[in-house]
């Protein structure tokens, strides 16, 4: 089973009572395991809304979202929270981390929610911090880390529960070039080495250039899906 | 356990705010405890003053005496009955009285008075009667003499070492008459008692009323005065149907009524204090919810159950309120004890007015443990109730809306 995300005919409408605004309009999206996909488009094009619908944070007015063949639009609010915990990793634009916890505790937090035992947690935390190249910063508080380092910790946290895929909403928006490239390198490395599926929204050209597949949204509709063919070729190489 | 640690860390993420909230609770608890202690202390002192005038905390009479206070409702004094009363651990002493009425005369003036036959030694231990002697000297068991209250003495134009003539109706209709030495003058704060009371040794009174061995009441001195109704019930059970056991609240209901009225007024003051606490805590909770809205949205997004988030926030609120309360209670203990040992003394005209009524012009604080516990609990409950606001906000939390900037 390689299909991770399968969105059918998904729409989200705001202001239904007055002048309806289609944030996402009849979108079909199919993402397979190991893809490294950028969702691009101008502000207000519906990138974040589509990510929210795929991540089960919001419910579509029309259509279905299947994650690993499970229709998540049919899940209750509590079931969705549990589903997100076990299946989806999230990286937000900023303020990802819990300020009172250290970097290590932030990553461990997701595993605590899943009642994973300490020895397993410790091993996973060590491994993740090695992967994000921040083993020396495990005990630092978020305020003691740079924006780029905080985003790397957020990526580690997103991966802590070994999710089916990671959704990142404008992960480099608040970062300088060097930090942005660093973060992208780490995400790309995790994608390549561990076949972790990444779907991220962005309008940052630096990120778009690194993506293997670029889906462009305008006014809530997919207007292009440029690298669908090449992505499949690259996956075949893997 | 990790949730408790996280709550503790969250509590201190904004040190100033948490400190200010705790300080608000801390001072509110101190004020509230002191207000309650003073209220209880003042009322306790009032009761002690009033009760020590004459009634004592509890009296035992023959059934029906209180409604019809005549010698016909007297009863034979017996060591067995006294022992039954003394068997109650809270009863320290029992003093017998024979009370009735008589006409008191000097040369040209006659006035009705209350005659109280007393055991001088025991009576003094219960009502401190000897301290009220302003002229002459106190009675002895064997004296064939009386003490006159100041108002009565002035009315009769008598003073110590004069003679008073008493005439009245004795036990079972016998005529009671006698001539007695005025051994001393006593002054009462209560105008009623001060204008019409005459004391004589019990044996002298029994002789005067031809009521040999008879008494009308036992006045009880108690170890602890806080559980009067329990003591009363126990005595009722022990003494049986022939006797009536009455507390001061039943004998002088107007004092109890006065205390209840004042207590109600005090409740308004405390209500305002609690309201201030409410605003203090609620302000913090409101700010916390606004400041951490994004974070809460993020936590729910990444998979933290709302129930767990609620528990986390409840821990934070309870810790803050609990620490504030605990410190407030601890700090109020020495203050209340100080006010108990060094009561607030009233001066000027108010003090004179108090003293005219025989009251000490002081406001002592009560050190009853329940006052500290109760006030602490009230503030804790307020904190817990206000914590329902974050609970409500989390229940209604939509992560997408919460994370919009």
Contacts between the chains, C-beta under 8 A, distances in Angstrom:
chain1	res1	chain2	res2	distance
A	52	B	400	5.4
A	55	B	301	7.4
A	57	B	301	5.7
A	57	B	399	5.3
A	57	B	400	5.2
A	58	B	400	5.1
A	78	B	305	6.9
A	78	B	306	7.8
A	81	B	300	6.4
A	81	B	303	5.8
A	81	B	304	7.4
A	81	B	305	5.5
A	81	B	306	7.2
A	82	B	303	7.0
A	82	B	305	7.4
A	84	B	301	6.8
A	84	B	302	6.8
A	84	B	303	4.8
A	85	B	302	7.1
A	85	B	303	2.5
A	85	B	304	7.7
A	86	B	303	7.4
A	90	B	298	7.9
A	90	B	301	5.6
A	90	B	302	5.2
A	92	B	298	6.4
A	92	B	301	7.8
A	92	B	403	6.9
A	95	B	294	5.6
A	95	B	295	6.9
A	95	B	298	6.9
A	96	B	298	6.8
A	98	B	6	7.8
A	98	B	295	6.8
A	98	B	299	7.5
A	99	B	13	6.3
A	99	B	295	7.8
A	100	B	6	7.0
A	100	B	9	3.9
A	100	B	10	5.5
A	100	B	12	7.8
A	100	B	13	5.0
A	101	B	6	7.1
A	101	B	9	7.1
A	110	B	302	6.5
A	110	B	303	6.8
A	112	B	2	5.4
A	113	B	303	5.7
A	113	B	304	5.8
A	113	B	305	7.8
A	113	B	308	7.4
A	157	B	302	7.5
A	158	B	302	7.9
A	161	B	303	7.7
